[in-house]
C-alpha cells in the first residue's frame, strides 16, 4: 500500500491537471456544504459570485507564482536527495517517518511564515489583503497578495532544506494543505463538539475563524495551516465563541474596499492608515 501511495505522490507535481482537480474539487465540495450548513449569514457587497470572482483572481496569481516556484522546489528536493542533506537523511528514516518529518516540517513552515507576517509591519502589509475579506468563506483561503505568496514559498523551501523532504512528502503535504485551506475557511457550521475534538489535532473551521476576527489579540493567534500542534505548543492558540465573530480588520483597511482588486494590489505599497476602523 505504501508503495502505491508514494508512487502516486512522487510525480504528482508533473500532473498539473490532476492537482488542479484536487483544488477545484475541494473548493466545490465546501462551497456546496457551506450553502447547506452555513455558520454565519454573510453580507456580500453584491453577491457571492462576485465575491468569489475577486478571490479567484488572487487564487490564479497565487497558482501562477507557485507554479514557477515548483521548479525550484523540485530541484531543491532532488539536491537534498543527492547530497543526503536534511533530517530524513541524517537520521536514516524509513518511508513512514520520512513522510511524518517532511509533512510536519512543511506545516511548521506554514505556521512560522504566518507568524512572521503578523509580527513584521512591512510583511503584514501584504498579508492584510487576506484578512481584509469581510465575508470569510471557502474562496477566502487562497486570497493572497503575490508578495504574501512569494514569502510563503521562500519559507516552504527553507523547511525542505532543513527536513530534506523528498518530493512525495512535499506533494502529500501540498495536497493536505490545499484541502485543509478550503475546509478551515469554509463558512460551515460543524457541531461544536466535533469542531472542538478536531481542533486538538487539526486546524478546525471554528479555530481558524478566530484568526479572521477583526480585532487583536484574536487576529494574532491560531496561525496553523493543517495541524494545531504548533499553536498549542507555542502559545498562539486562542478560543472565541462563533457568536462573537466579526471579520475584517479594525484598522489599516476600509471595509468597503475589500472587493476592490486594484486597491488590494496597491495597498501593500501605500502608507498604512491607522485611523481606519471597520465599524
C-alpha positions as CSV (number, residue, x, y, z in Angstrom):
1,X,0.0,0.0,0.0
2,X,2.8,2.4,1.0
3,X,4.5,1.9,-2.4
4,X,1.3,2.8,-4.2
5,X,0.8,5.9,-2.1
6,X,4.4,7.0,-2.6
7,X,4.3,6.2,-6.3
8,X,1.2,8.4,-6.7
9,X,2.6,11.4,-5.0
10,X,6.2,11.1,-6.3
11,X,5.3,12.6,-9.6
12,X,2.1,14.4,-8.8
13,X,3.9,17.7,-9.4
14,X,4.2,16.6,-13.1
15,X,0.4,16.2,-13.4
16,X,-1.0,19.8,-13.1
17,X,-4.5,18.9,-14.3
18,X,-4.8,16.3,-11.5
19,X,-3.5,18.8,-8.9
20,X,-6.0,21.4,-10.2
21,X,-8.8,18.9,-10.0
22,X,-8.0,18.4,-6.3
23,X,-8.0,22.1,-5.7
24,X,-11.3,22.7,-7.6
25,X,-12.9,19.6,-6.2
26,X,-12.2,20.7,-2.6
27,X,-13.5,24.2,-3.3
28,X,-16.7,22.9,-4.9
29,X,-17.3,20.4,-2.1
30,X,-17.1,23.0,0.6
31,X,-18.9,25.7,-1.5
32,X,-21.9,23.3,-1.6
33,X,-21.5,22.4,2.1
34,X,-21.4,26.0,3.3
35,X,-24.6,26.6,1.4
36,X,-26.3,23.7,3.1
37,X,-25.0,24.3,6.7
38,X,-23.8,28.0,6.9
39,X,-22.0,29.2,10.1
40,X,-22.8,32.9,9.7
41,X,-25.1,34.9,7.5
42,X,-22.6,36.6,5.3
43,X,-23.4,40.0,3.8
44,X,-21.7,40.2,0.4
45,X,-21.2,43.6,-1.3
46,X,-23.2,42.4,-4.3
47,X,-23.5,38.6,-4.3
48,X,-21.4,35.5,-3.5
49,X,-20.3,35.0,-7.1
50,X,-18.8,38.5,-7.4
51,X,-17.0,38.0,-4.1
52,X,-15.7,34.6,-5.4
53,X,-14.5,36.3,-8.6
54,X,-12.3,38.7,-6.6
55,X,-10.8,35.9,-4.5
56,X,-10.3,33.7,-7.6
57,X,-8.3,36.4,-9.2
58,X,-5.9,36.3,-6.3
59,X,-6.0,32.5,-6.4
60,X,-4.9,32.5,-10.0
61,X,-2.0,34.8,-9.2
62,X,-1.0,32.5,-6.3
63,X,-1.1,29.4,-8.6
64,X,1.0,31.1,-11.3
65,X,3.6,32.2,-8.8
66,X,3.8,28.8,-7.1
67,X,4.0,27.0,-10.5
68,X,7.2,29.0,-11.1
69,X,8.5,28.2,-7.6
70,X,7.7,24.5,-8.2
71,X,10.8,24.2,-10.5
72,X,13.0,25.4,-7.6
73,X,11.2,23.2,-5.1
74,X,11.8,20.1,-7.3
75,X,15.5,20.9,-7.8
76,X,15.9,21.6,-4.1
77,X,14.3,18.4,-3.0
78,X,16.4,16.4,-5.6
79,X,19.6,18.2,-4.3
80,X,18.8,17.1,-0.8
81,X,18.5,13.5,-2.0
82,X,21.7,13.6,-4.0
83,X,23.7,15.3,-1.1
84,X,21.8,13.3,1.6
85,X,21.1,16.6,3.2
86,X,18.4,17.2,5.8
87,X,16.9,15.5,8.8
88,X,15.4,12.5,7.0
89,X,18.9,11.6,5.6
90,X,20.9,12.4,8.7
91,X,18.7,10.1,10.8
92,X,18.2,7.4,8.0
93,X,14.5,7.4,8.4
94,X,12.2,4.9,6.8
95,X,9.4,5.9,4.4
96,X,6.7,6.4,7.1
97,X,9.0,8.5,9.3
98,X,10.2,10.5,6.3
99,X,6.6,11.4,5.5
100,X,5.9,12.4,9.1
101,X,9.0,14.5,9.4
102,X,8.5,16.1,5.9
103,X,4.8,16.9,6.5
104,X,5.4,18.3,10.0
105,X,8.3,20.3,8.9
106,X,6.4,21.9,6.0
107,X,3.4,22.5,8.2
108,X,5.8,24.3,10.6
109,X,6.9,26.5,7.7
110,X,3.3,27.5,7.2
111,X,2.9,28.3,10.9
112,X,6.2,30.2,11.1
113,X,5.8,32.3,7.9
114,X,2.3,33.2,9.1
115,X,3.6,34.3,12.5
116,X,6.4,36.4,10.9
117,X,3.9,38.2,8.6
118,X,1.8,39.2,11.5
119,X,4.8,40.4,13.6
120,X,6.7,42.3,10.9
121,X,4.9,45.6,10.0
122,X,6.2,45.6,6.4
123,X,5.3,42.0,5.6
124,X,1.9,42.5,7.3
125,X,1.0,45.0,4.6
126,X,1.0,42.1,2.1
127,X,-0.8,39.6,4.4
128,X,-3.5,42.0,5.5
129,X,-5.1,41.5,2.0
130,X,-6.1,38.1,3.2
131,X,-7.5,39.5,6.4
132,X,-9.3,42.3,4.7
133,X,-12.1,39.9,3.5
134,X,-15.2,40.8,5.5
135,X,-17.0,37.7,4.3
136,X,-14.8,34.7,5.0
137,X,-15.9,31.7,3.0
138,X,-14.2,28.8,1.1
139,X,-12.9,31.2,-1.6
140,X,-11.0,33.3,1.0
141,X,-8.4,30.5,1.5
142,X,-6.2,31.4,-1.4
143,X,-6.8,35.2,-1.3
144,X,-3.2,36.1,-1.0
145,X,-1.3,39.1,-2.4
146,X,1.6,37.9,-4.7
147,X,4.1,39.3,-2.1
148,X,2.4,37.1,0.6
149,X,2.5,34.0,-1.7
150,X,6.2,34.6,-2.5
151,X,7.2,34.7,1.2
152,X,5.3,31.5,1.8
153,X,7.2,29.9,-1.0
154,X,10.6,31.0,0.5
155,X,9.8,29.6,3.9
156,X,8.5,26.4,2.3
157,X,11.8,25.9,0.5
158,X,13.8,26.6,3.7
159,X,12.0,23.8,5.5
160,X,12.5,21.5,2.6
161,X,16.2,22.2,3.0
162,X,16.1,21.6,6.8
163,X,14.0,18.4,6.6
164,X,15.3,17.0,3.3
165,X,11.7,16.2,2.4
166,X,11.6,14.2,-0.8
167,X,9.0,15.1,-3.5
168,X,6.5,12.5,-2.4
169,X,6.4,14.1,1.1
170,X,6.2,17.6,-0.4
171,X,3.3,16.6,-2.6
172,X,1.5,14.8,0.3
173,X,1.7,18.0,2.3
174,X,0.7,20.3,-0.5
175,X,-2.4,18.1,-1.1
176,X,-3.2,18.2,2.6
177,X,-2.8,22.0,2.8
178,X,-5.0,22.6,-0.2
179,X,-7.9,20.6,1.2
180,X,-7.3,22.0,4.8
181,X,-7.3,25.6,3.5
182,X,-10.7,25.0,1.8
183,X,-12.0,23.3,5.0
184,X,-10.9,25.8,7.5
185,X,-12.1,28.9,5.6
186,X,-15.5,27.4,4.6
187,X,-18.5,29.0,6.2
188,X,-19.7,25.7,7.6
189,X,-21.4,25.1,10.9
190,X,-20.0,21.9,12.4
191,X,-21.4,20.6,15.7
192,X,-19.3,22.3,18.3
193,X,-18.2,19.0,20.0
194,X,-17.0,17.8,16.6
195,X,-15.1,21.0,15.8
196,X,-13.5,21.1,19.3
197,X,-12.4,17.4,19.0
198,X,-10.9,18.1,15.6
199,X,-9.0,21.1,16.9
200,X,-6.8,19.0,19.2
201,X,-5.1,17.6,16.1
202,X,-6.2,19.6,13.1
203,X,-6.9,23.3,12.5
204,X,-10.7,23.2,12.6
205,X,-13.1,25.7,10.9
206,X,-14.0,27.5,14.1
207,X,-10.4,27.6,15.3
208,X,-9.3,29.3,12.1
209,X,-12.3,31.7,12.1
210,X,-10.9,33.1,15.4
211,X,-7.8,34.1,13.4
212,X,-10.1,36.1,11.0
213,X,-11.8,38.0,13.8
214,X,-11.4,41.7,13.1
215,X,-9.7,42.7,16.3
216,X,-6.5,41.8,18.1
217,X,-5.4,39.7,20.0
218,X,-7.6,37.2,18.2
219,X,-6.2,38.2,14.8
220,X,-2.7,37.3,16.1
221,X,-3.5,33.7,17.1
222,X,-4.2,30.3,15.5
223,X,-1.6,30.6,12.8
224,X,-1.6,26.9,11.8
225,X,-2.5,25.6,8.4
226,X,-3.1,21.8,8.8
227,X,-2.1,20.7,12.3
228,X,-2.9,22.6,15.6
229,X,0.1,21.3,17.4
230,X,2.2,24.4,16.7
231,X,-0.4,26.8,18.1
232,X,-1.0,24.7,21.2
233,X,2.7,24.0,21.9
234,X,4.0,27.5,21.1
235,X,1.3,29.6,22.9
236,X,-0.6,31.1,20.0
237,X,-3.8,29.2,20.5
238,X,-7.0,31.1,21.4
239,X,-10.7,30.5,21.5
240,X,-13.7,32.7,20.7
241,X,-17.3,31.8,20.6
242,X,-18.5,31.9,17.0
243,X,-21.4,34.2,18.0
244,X,-18.8,36.9,18.7
245,X,-17.1,36.6,15.3
246,X,-16.8,39.6,13.1
247,X,-14.5,39.5,10.0
248,X,-12.2,42.1,8.6
249,X,-9.7,44.5,10.2
250,X,-10.0,47.0,13.0
251,X,-7.6,49.4,11.3
252,X,-5.4,49.9,8.2
253,X,-8.2,49.0,5.7
254,X,-11.6,50.3,4.8
255,X,-14.2,47.5,4.8
256,X,-16.0,48.9,1.7
257,X,-12.8,48.2,-0.3
258,X,-12.4,44.5,0.4
259,X,-13.6,43.6,-3.1
260,X,-11.7,46.3,-5.0
261,X,-8.9,44.4,-6.8
262,X,-6.8,47.4,-7.8
263,X,-6.8,48.7,-4.3
264,X,-6.0,45.3,-2.9
265,X,-3.0,45.0,-5.2
266,X,-1.7,48.5,-4.4
267,X,-2.4,48.6,-0.7
268,X,0.9,47.0,0.5
269,X,2.9,49.7,-1.2
270,X,0.9,52.5,0.3
271,X,1.4,54.1,3.8
272,X,-1.0,52.3,6.2
273,X,-3.7,54.5,7.8
274,X,-4.0,53.6,11.4
275,X,-7.2,55.7,11.7
276,X,-9.3,53.4,9.6
277,X,-11.9,51.4,11.7
278,X,-14.1,48.6,10.4
279,X,-17.2,49.6,12.3
